[in-house]
Amino acid sequence: MNRKSDNKSNNNNYKNTKVVILIIVLTTIIVVGFFFTPKHILRFFYWNYADLNDYKKFPSVEMKKGESTFHFSEPERKFAFQVPQKFNPENKWPNFEEFLEQHKTVAFLVVRDNIMFYENYFDEYSDSSIIPSFSVAKSFVSALVGIAIDEGYIKGTDMPITAFLPELKNPGMDKITIEDLLNMRSGINFNEGYNSPFADMAKYYYGTDLEKYIGKLKVKEPPDRSYDYISVNTLLLSLILERATHTKINAYLEQKIWQPIGMESDGSWSVDSKKNQTVKSFCCINTVARDYARFGRLYLKKGNWEGKQVISEKWIKRSTSVINNSRDSQGYPYLYQWRVLDNGAFFAKGIMGQYILVYPEKNLVFVRLGKDYGDVNWAEFCLELSKGI
């Protein structure tokens, strides 16, 4: 009996030892994996897909508002919109606001000239809520490039990017021009995929050292051969701006646009890390909805703001005229970080359905901000809506 008990006890001890060893091994693998897995991959799995709270997750730099704020005028009468028939064929949505809310909208604004024709917020958002721009920020960068050219910091869009970014040493980089970056025709090899932690976009969005990453960029084809929407093009534009002007891009935006057009919010622009503070210029301007409307109005007025030419009319025209065969996934011409429509309207667009649409013929600016697209083509929606204004 004693011998059997001893054997049973030894077996139990052996099994317990194996379990302990297994736990130690697994814990070691997890700990080692954690420390050696790139930070952007860990962040991707922790935060996952982008959302409207992203401005709280990343460190940022500021754009301070100026001493005076531009205020939109109130309309003489409150305008009641109806859902356009094209988006309501079965009359399912008798209520315009319900349609917006059910289709993931958090802010919808319509400006005519200097009048806030319509303004509404949903899901506990308000006129003071900070809302990320996502890729709408690209159009702000384009505006700053035009200003830097007008001020003589950059000679022209035909300049090679390596004149400002000599660290781009891989073959073919010296052939790429600022124009190629503006038009998303650089030929740089970059995976824009948003759903994979291993895509370049995840690394640039969640990573912490953007200037280090660009040194490894390679070219997959000669520039200006084809359109390829990749956010790294806009990042390179912003770095060129900083090198040319000797000014951080957020400060340049503050000086040249934010304060001159009377933004009402102290905006922010997310950066890669507190240490490096490289602005994530391909996205991540964070401000209130009315400030996006002010930027749209600046383009509606051909760069002129209350008598002051903030952006040259020549740049505005160039930025919104079809000059090549670039087309986005929905078939819209793309140039200078804007999308252009056949009727002369143009729009800035960000993931989750962030839009600034400018319609010069109707003297209108639309701003739609949301948690998702809500299965709506908001550019077409705004055009249909304009028919009733």
C-alpha positions in Angstrom: 0.0 0.0 0.0 2.8 2.4 0.9 4.7 1.7 -2.3 1.5 2.3 -4.4 0.8 5.5 -2.5 4.4 6.7 -3.1 4.1 5.9 -6.9 0.7 7.7 -7.1 2.2 10.7 -5.3 5.3 10.7 -7.6 3.0 10.6 -10.7 1.0 13.5 -9.4 4.1 15.5 -8.7 5.4 14.7 -12.2 2.1 15.9 -13.8 2.1 19.0 -11.7 5.7 19.7 -12.6 4.8 19.3 -16.3 1.9 21.8 -15.9 4.1 24.3 -14.2 6.8 24.0 -16.9 4.2 24.4 -19.6 2.8 27.5 -17.9 6.3 28.9 -17.6 7.1 28.2 -21.3 3.8 29.7 -22.5 4.2 32.8 -20.3 7.8 33.2 -21.6 6.6 33.0 -25.2 3.9 35.6 -24.6 6.2 38.0 -22.7 9.0 37.6 -25.3 6.4 38.0 -28.1 5.0 41.1 -26.5 8.4 42.8 -26.2 9.6 41.8 -29.7 6.3 42.4 -31.6 6.4 45.8 -33.3 4.4 48.4 -31.3 2.2 49.3 -34.2 1.0 45.7 -34.5 0.2 45.6 -30.8 -1.7 48.9 -31.1 -3.6 47.6 -34.1 -4.9 44.6 -32.1 -5.6 46.7 -29.0 -7.3 49.6 -30.7 -8.3 47.9 -34.0 -10.1 49.9 -36.6 -10.0 53.7 -36.5 -12.9 55.5 -34.8 -14.0 59.0 -33.7 -12.1 58.7 -30.4 -8.7 58.3 -32.1 -7.8 61.9 -31.4 -7.7 61.0 -27.7 -5.4 58.0 -28.2 -2.5 59.7 -29.9 -0.3 62.6 -28.7 -0.9 65.8 -30.7 0.3 69.3 -31.5 -2.0 72.4 -31.5 -3.3 75.0 -33.9 -4.3 77.9 -31.7 -7.3 79.9 -32.8 -6.7 83.6 -33.3 -8.1 86.7 -31.5 -11.1 86.9 -33.8 -13.5 84.2 -34.9 -15.5 84.2 -38.1 -19.1 83.6 -37.3 -21.6 82.3 -39.9 -24.8 84.2 -40.2 -28.2 82.7 -39.2 -30.7 82.1 -42.0 -33.8 84.3 -42.2 -35.9 81.1 -41.8 -35.1 77.6 -40.7 -34.9 75.3 -43.8 -36.4 71.8 -43.6 -34.8 69.3 -45.9 -36.3 66.2 -47.4 -34.3 63.0 -48.1 -33.6 63.1 -51.9 -35.8 60.6 -53.8 -32.7 58.9 -55.2 -31.9 57.8 -51.6 -35.4 57.2 -50.6 -37.2 55.4 -53.5 -39.7 53.7 -51.3 -40.3 56.7 -49.0 -38.9 54.8 -46.1 -37.4 58.0 -44.6 -40.0 60.8 -44.2 -37.8 62.4 -41.6 -34.5 63.9 -42.9 -32.8 63.9 -39.4 -33.8 60.3 -38.8 -32.1 59.3 -42.1 -28.9 61.1 -41.1 -28.8 59.6 -37.7 -29.6 56.0 -38.9 -26.9 56.3 -41.5 -24.2 56.9 -38.9 -24.0 60.7 -39.2 -22.8 62.7 -36.2 -22.7 66.2 -37.9 -24.3 67.6 -41.0 -23.8 71.3 -42.1 -24.8 73.2 -45.1 -23.4 76.7 -45.8 -24.4 79.1 -48.5 -21.9 81.9 -48.8 -21.6 83.1 -45.2 -24.9 81.7 -44.0 -25.2 78.5 -41.9 -28.1 77.2 -43.9 -28.5 74.0 -41.9 -26.7 72.5 -38.9 -27.5 69.4 -36.9 -25.7 66.9 -34.7 -26.5 63.4 -33.6 -25.7 60.7 -31.1 -24.7 63.1 -28.3 -22.4 65.2 -30.6 -22.7 69.0 -30.6 -21.2 72.1 -32.2 -18.4 71.9 -29.6 -17.5 68.2 -30.2 -14.0 67.5 -31.5 -14.3 65.2 -34.5 -11.3 63.7 -36.4 -10.9 64.6 -40.1 -9.1 61.4 -41.1 -8.0 61.9 -44.8 -9.8 65.2 -45.1 -6.6 66.5 -43.7 -4.9 65.8 -47.0 -6.7 68.7 -48.6 -5.3 71.0 -45.9 -1.8 69.8 -46.7 -2.4 70.6 -50.4 -3.5 74.1 -49.5 -0.3 74.7 -47.5 1.8 73.5 -50.5 0.1 76.1 -52.6 0.8 78.8 -50.0 4.5 77.7 -49.7 4.9 78.0 -53.5 3.3 81.4 -53.5 5.6 82.5 -50.7 8.7 81.3 -52.6 9.7 78.5 -50.2 9.1 76.0 -53.0 9.9 76.9 -56.6 7.2 74.8 -58.1 5.5 71.4 -58.2 8.0 70.1 -60.7 10.8 70.1 -58.0 12.1 66.6 -57.2 11.2 65.5 -53.7 14.8 64.5 -52.9 15.8 68.2 -53.1 14.1 68.4 -49.6 14.3 64.8 -48.5 17.8 63.6 -49.4 17.4 60.6 -47.1 15.3 59.0 -49.8 18.2 57.2 -51.4 16.6 54.1 -53.0 16.6 54.0 -56.8 14.0 56.0 -58.5 13.2 58.3 -55.7 15.0 61.2 -57.3 12.6 61.0 -60.3 9.5 61.7 -58.2 8.2 65.3 -58.1 6.0 67.2 -55.7 3.3 67.1 -58.5 3.5 63.3 -58.4 2.8 63.3 -54.7 -0.1 65.7 -55.0 -1.7 63.6 -57.6 -1.1 60.2 -56.0 1.1 59.2 -59.0 4.5 58.7 -57.2 5.0 55.1 -58.0 6.1 54.4 -54.4 5.5 50.8 -53.2 3.1 51.2 -50.3 0.2 49.0 -49.0 -2.7 51.3 -48.1 -4.8 48.4 -46.6 -6.7 49.4 -43.5 -7.7 46.0 -42.3 -4.3 44.3 -41.9 -1.8 44.9 -39.0 0.9 44.0 -41.5 0.0 46.6 -44.1 2.1 49.7 -44.4 -0.9 51.8 -43.5 -1.1 50.2 -40.0 2.6 50.9 -39.4 2.3 54.5 -40.4 -1.0 55.1 -38.5 -0.1 53.3 -35.3 3.7 53.5 -35.5 5.9 55.9 -33.5 8.8 56.9 -35.8 7.5 58.1 -39.2 10.7 59.8 -40.3 12.6 56.5 -39.8 10.0 54.6 -41.9 10.3 56.8 -44.9 14.0 56.0 -45.3 13.0 52.5 -46.3 10.6 53.4 -49.0 11.1 51.9 -52.5 9.7 52.6 -55.9 7.6 50.0 -57.7 7.2 51.9 -61.0 8.2 55.2 -62.6 6.3 58.2 -61.4 3.2 59.6 -63.2 2.5 56.2 -64.9 -0.6 55.4 -62.9 -2.8 56.6 -60.0 -2.3 54.8 -56.6 -3.9 56.4 -53.5 -1.3 56.0 -50.8 -1.1 58.1 -47.6 2.6 58.2 -47.5 2.5 60.7 -50.4 0.8 63.2 -48.2 3.3 62.5 -45.4 6.2 63.3 -47.7 4.5 66.5 -48.8 4.2 67.7 -45.2 7.9 66.8 -44.5 8.8 68.8 -47.6 6.8 71.7 -46.3 8.6 71.6 -43.0 12.0 71.4 -44.6 11.2 74.3 -47.0 9.6 76.7 -44.6 11.6 75.7 -41.5 8.3 75.6 -39.6 6.3 72.7 -38.2 3.3 72.0 -40.4 0.8 72.6 -37.6 2.4 76.0 -36.9 2.3 76.8 -40.6 -1.3 75.8 -40.8 -2.1 77.9 -37.7 -0.3 81.0 -39.2 -1.5 80.7 -42.8 -5.1 79.3 -42.5 -6.3 78.6 -39.0 -6.0 82.1 -37.6 -6.6 84.1 -40.8 -10.0 82.5 -41.5 -11.1 82.7 -37.9 -11.4 79.1 -36.8 -13.4 78.9 -33.6 -11.5 75.9 -32.0 -8.0 75.3 -30.8 -7.5 72.4 -33.2 -5.0 69.6 -32.9 -3.0 67.4 -35.3 -2.0 63.9 -34.1 1.6 63.0 -34.1 3.5 59.7 -34.1 4.9 60.0 -30.6 5.7 62.5 -27.9 9.4 61.9 -28.5 9.4 62.4 -32.3 6.3 64.6 -32.8 6.1 63.9 -36.5 2.7 65.1 -37.7 0.5 62.4 -39.2 -0.4 64.7 -42.0 -2.2 62.1 -44.1 -5.0 62.2 -41.5 -5.8 63.4 -38.0 -6.7 67.0 -37.9 -9.1 67.3 -35.0 -11.6 70.2 -34.6 -15.2 71.1 -34.5 -17.5 70.7 -37.5 -17.9 74.4 -38.2 -14.1 74.7 -38.7 -14.3 72.2 -41.5 -17.1 74.4 -43.0 -14.8 77.4 -42.8 -12.1 75.6 -44.7 -14.6 74.6 -47.4 -15.8 78.2 -47.6 -12.2 79.3 -48.2 -12.1 77.2 -51.3 -15.7 78.3 -52.3 -14.3 81.9 -52.2 -11.4 80.9 -54.4 -8.9 81.3 -51.6 -10.1 84.8 -50.6 -11.2 85.4 -47.1 -13.1 88.7 -46.4 -10.8 90.6 -48.8 -7.5 88.8 -48.0 -6.1 86.3 -50.5 -5.1 83.4 -48.2 -4.5 80.9 -51.0 -3.9 82.1 -54.5 -6.9 81.7 -56.9 -4.5 80.1 -59.4 -3.8 77.3 -56.9 -7.5 76.8 -56.1 -8.2 76.5 -59.8 -5.3 74.1 -60.4 -6.4 72.0 -57.5 -9.9 71.5 -58.7 -9.4 71.1 -62.5 -9.1 67.7 -64.1 -5.5 67.5 -65.4 -4.9 63.7 -65.7 -6.7 60.4 -65.9 -6.5 59.7 -62.1 -9.7 58.2 -60.8 -10.5 56.9 -57.3 -12.3 53.6 -56.6 -15.7 55.3 -57.2 -14.6 56.8 -60.5 -14.0 60.4 -59.3 -11.1 62.3 -60.8 -8.4 62.8 -58.1 -5.8 65.6 -58.1 -4.0 67.8 -55.6 -5.6 65.8 -52.7 -9.1 66.6 -53.9 -11.8 64.7 -55.8 -13.6 66.5 -58.6 -17.1 66.1 -60.0 -18.3 66.7 -63.5 -20.4 69.8 -62.5 -17.4 71.6 -61.0 -18.1 70.6 -57.4 -15.2 69.0 -55.5 -14.7 67.4 -52.2 -12.3 66.2 -49.5 -13.0 62.8 -48.2 -11.9 60.7 -45.2 -12.7 57.2 -43.9 -15.9 56.8 -42.0 -17.6 59.2 -44.3 -16.0 62.5 -43.4 -16.7 65.0 -46.2 -16.2 68.7 -47.1 -18.0 69.2 -50.4 -17.7 72.5 -52.2 -20.3 73.3 -55.0 -19.3 76.7 -56.5 -22.2 76.8 -59.0 -24.7 76.7 -56.2 -22.5 78.7 -53.8 -22.7 75.8 -51.3 -20.5 74.0 -48.8 -21.5 70.7 -47.3 -19.9 69.1 -44.3 -20.8 65.5 -43.3 -19.0 63.8 -40.5 -19.8 60.3 -39.2 -19.0 57.1 -37.4 -19.2 55.3 -40.7 -20.3 55.8 -44.3 -23.7 54.2 -43.5 -23.8 52.8 -47.0 -24.4 56.2 -48.5 -22.4 58.0 -51.2 -22.4 61.3 -49.5 -21.0 63.3 -52.4 -24.0 62.2 -54.5 -26.3 62.8 -51.6 -25.2 66.4 -51.2 -25.5 67.0 -54.9 -29.1 65.6 -54.9 -29.8 67.7 -51.8 -28.6 70.9 -53.5 -31.4 70.6 -56.1 -33.9 71.6 -53.5 -32.0 74.6 -52.2 
